[in-house]
Amino acid sequence: MRILVVEDDAVLSDGLRAGLRIAGFSPETVASLEDARAALLAGRFDAMVLDLMLPDGSGLDLLVEVRSAGLAVPVLVLTARDRLDDRVRGLDLGADDYLGKPFELEELAARLRALGRRPAALSETRPEWNGVTLDLAALVASRADGPVPLSPREFSVLRALMDRPRAILSKAQLEEQLYGWQEEIESNAVEVHIHKLRSKLGHDFIETVRGVGYRLAEAR
């Protein structure tokens, strides 16, 4: 799951980024509403962890904007303001879950996994193409003969292609899945991961459309 963490406490933000990576997530961290808006415009996220007290306003303002724009990204509100009326207001404005500070990372990770299993997302949790199935909750790829070991970034590239199996995705579109919007992009990363995926799934599993990008080969 690709997670956007909106938290202005630098120590907590760094801890969340490291801990969520260990837990199998792909977190990106920002410290303001302005940067959160830019990140949401730049790419797709599977969930957002949202602090309420930010330097340029309330996280609830962003929550209202997200829901008004029709974005269905699950939002977990993370804040020290854990009174009942605060929780009720956040949930009424469109939050999916609420976790008060201090908290345990294991609980946050479990709540994020639960958000990924919500009914709205169930139809997309196990995409399948040409004999390969992705379990998005467990971050595992498998075939009839068993699991296929993939690195997190190989999994991200394959997921992007399987989300839109008949579409041609450009190198730039695939790079969005590999890197945070503020990260430096390695020039040949996409080509390297495509090569590794072909070596594990079959050289004809992913097609190169010269000058355009990549797509999955039609089912055999």
N, C-alpha and C positions, 0 to 999 in steps of 0.2 A: 504494500500500500504506500502510495506517495502522499506524505503528510505535510501540510503547511502549518508551521508553528509560529504564532504571532505572540511574541513575548519580549518585553523590553528589558527585563533583568538579564544582564549578560551572563552571569554565572549560571542561572537556571536555564537559560536558552542553550548554552554550551552543553550543560548536563543532559538536557532533553535530546539534543541532536545526537550526542554520543550514545545515550542509553537506548533511544529508539532504533538507531542503526544496529546495535547489538541484538535488539529484539526482532530484527528482520524487516523493519520499515525503511522507507527512503524519505527522511525528513529534510525539509528546507526551513530555515528560520529567518524571520524578519522581526524588526523591533518597532514598527510604527504602522498606523493605518495606511499611510501613503504607500509604503513598501508592500504591504499586504495586497492592496488594490492592484499594484503593478504585477505582483506575482500571480494573482488570479487571472489577470489578463494574458499573461505570458504562457500559461500552461494549465493542464488539468490536474486536479488533486483528488485523491480518494477520500480525504477527510481533512478538517482544519481544527487545530487546537488553538483556542482564542482566549487570550487574556482580556480582561475588561478595562483595566486602568493602564492606558497607553499614553505616551507623551503628547500625541496630537489629537486625543479624543477618547471616547469610550468605544470599546469593542462592540457594544450593542449597536452602535451606529453602523459599523461594518456588517453586522449580522442582518440588520434591516435592509441594507443595500443588496446583500447577497440574495436574500429571499425575494426582494422586490424585482430583482433581475431574473428570477426564475431558476437560479442555480440550485441544484439539488445536493450539492456537496454536504455530507454530514458535518455538523459543527459540535465540538465538545468545548464547552466554556470552562476555562481554568482560571480560578480567581480566589483571592483571599476573602472576598465579599460573599460569604456563604450563608447569609441569613435566608430564611424561608422566602421572604418577599423578593429578594434578589433572584433566587432560583426560579420562582414562579414567573417573574417578568422575563427572564432570559428564555425560558422554555416557551412562553407564550409568543415571543418574538421570532421563534423559529429554531432555537437551539435543539439539538438532538440528545444531548447529555450534559451533565454538570458535575465538575469535580473541584472540591475546595482545597486550597492550600493550607497546610502542607499535605503532601500525598506521597504514595509509594509508586515508583515507576512501573512495577509489575501490574498495579491496578489500572494505571493509565493505558498500558499496552493492551490489557485484557478488554478494556472498554472500547478501544479503537478497533480491536478485532471484532468485537460484538457489533459495532457500527457497520463494519464491512459485511456482516451477515444479515443486516436488516432486510425485510421483504423487498424493498424497492431495488435492492442490488442483487437479489438471489439469482435472477435470470442471467446475470453477467459474471457469476463467480466461478463458472467452470466452462469457459469457451473451448471449443474443440474444432480442429481442422486437420484433415488428412491423417487421421489416426493419432494425433497429438492432442492431449487435454491439459489445460492449465487449471490448477486449483489456486485461485487468487487469494483465498484466505490463508492457505498454508504456504504459498509461494513455491509450489512444486509443479513441475512438468512431468507428464508420464505418457507412455504408450502401452499397448497391449502386453508387451514383454517386460514392463516395469518402469520405474522412475528414470527420468533423464536428468543427470546432474547439470545444473546451470548456475553460473555466477549471477549475483543480483542484477548486473547490468545486461547480461545476456537475456535474463528473464524479462527485463523491462523492454528490450527491443522486440522480443517475441510477442510479448503482450500487446504492444502497440500495433504490430502487424495483425494479430489475431482479433483485436478489437474492430478492425476494418479490413476483413480478409480479402476483399476484392478491390480495395483501393490501392493506388500507388502512393507510397509515403516517401517524401523527399528526405535527403540526408538531414536537412535542418529540422524536419518534423521528428525524426528519430532522435536527434541530439537533444530535443526538448525532454525526452523521456530519460535520457542518461544524465543530464546535468541540471543543477539548480540554475535559476535564471541569473544568478550573480556569479556562477562558477566559470572558470576559464575552460574552454572547450578544446580537447585534443583533436588535432586535425584529421587523424585517420581512425578515430575510435569506432565509428559506425562500421567501417569496412572490416576492422578486426573482429568485432562482435558478430557480424554477419558471417564471416569466414568460420568462426568457431561454431556458430549455430548450424551451419551446413555440415560441418564435420560430425556433429552429433545427431542431426536429424535427417541427413541425406542432402547431397549436393543439389538436388532438384526440388527441395522443399521451399526455398526462397528464390524468386526470380529477380534478376537485375533488369530493369527497364532503362536502357542506356540513355544517359543525359537527363533522366527524370527522377529515378529513385528505385525503390524495392517494393515487392508485393509477394504474397504467398502464391505458390503455384496452385492451379486448380486441383481439386480433390481427384485422386486417381480412382 
